[in-house]
Each structure stands twice: as C-alpha cells, then as structure tokens.
Amino acid sequence: MNRRLCLFVLAAAALFIVPACAETIQIVVIGDSNIAGKGVASSENYPSKLERALRAKGRDVHVVNEGINGDTVPGVRARLDSAVPAGTKLAIVWVGINDLRKGVSAAQVESGRQAIAAHLRARGIKVLMLGPRHGLAGQPQYLTGDQQQHLNGAGYAVIVARTIGQVEGLIGRK
C-alpha cells in the first residue's frame, strides 16, 4: 500500500475510533440524607435514578453518591475536595436542612452553600444547587413516612424529572 493511501486509511479509521474513546462524564452528588437516600434502597436514591435516566438518554455518565445522613454545610465543606475528585464535570449539592433544624439561620446556611458552589467552580467544576426537598415536603405520596419526611423512590423520581434538563444543560448536549 502506498504511503498516501495508508494515511487516508488511518485518517478514516480515526473518525471511527475517536468517538469510541470519549470519556465517561463523572457527576458527584454531595450532601445529606437527601442524597444518601435514607429509607430507600440504594437503587432508589436520587444519584442512582439520575444515572439511569441519563443513560436511558444515551449519556455515558457515572454518578457518584457522596451523601451522608445528618451532614451539614460545614461537613460538606470539610470533605469537598476529597469527595469531589479532579475530573468531575458536575457537582450537584443538596445540603442545608440539618443546619436549619439545628437553629442555623437561613442566611448563614445559604452563605455556606454559596461558598461550596464558589469553591467547586474555582476548581472548574460546574455546579447545580438543590434545596430542601425541591417542594415535595408535605406530599405523603413522595415521602417515606419518617419524622424527617425523607423522600421515597417516587419522590426521587420527581426530583430527577425536575432536574434532568438542568443536568443535561450543564454537562453539555450530545
């Protein structure tokens, strides 16, 4: 095979190889029991349902669950760099309810949440901030029935439906 034809074949092959080498998009979801999925199977929490929904749309993603039951804004801030490693494209932050329950002012909670977001953005990571249950409190069909009104699988499905468009916008369209 002459050199010109060989280069053409290699260039044509590269067109098919490059898309197959695309990297998996890493998303880290960090926060409290709303992320950990207290009261539901691990397959029913927000990070798991979000990953399945994105994969169903053809997205090559890995969604990491960094939720800890009872966590607070200072707790998330303290573990931010270790829980959200380099290479993460998007961090979804859902924390603050435990701080409010402990008497921390809403202004202090929001200030801490914004500091978390600013730190992640400074590292080049896109951020989606979620708030207390995204409006599902008091709707028993979406709750586990415990005193803290944690979400059940149906509640997490609603949150995924409400946020998947934002998530796709932040990680970029296919």
Salt bridges, closest charged atoms under 4 A:
GLU44 OE1 - LYS49 NZ 3.16
GLU51 OE2 - ARG55 NE 3.88
GLU51 OE1 - HIS62 ND1 3.61
GLU66 OE1 - ARG79 NH1 3.58
ASP71 OD2 - ARG79 NH2 2.76
ASP81 OD1 - HIS119 NE2 2.75
ASP81 OD1 - ARG123 NH1 3.24
GLU110 OE1 - ARG113 NE 3.10
ASP146 OD2 - HIS150 ND1 2.52
GLU168 OE1 - LYS57 NZ 3.18
GLU168 OE2 - ARG59 NE 3.44
GLU168 OE1 - ARG173 NH1 3.70
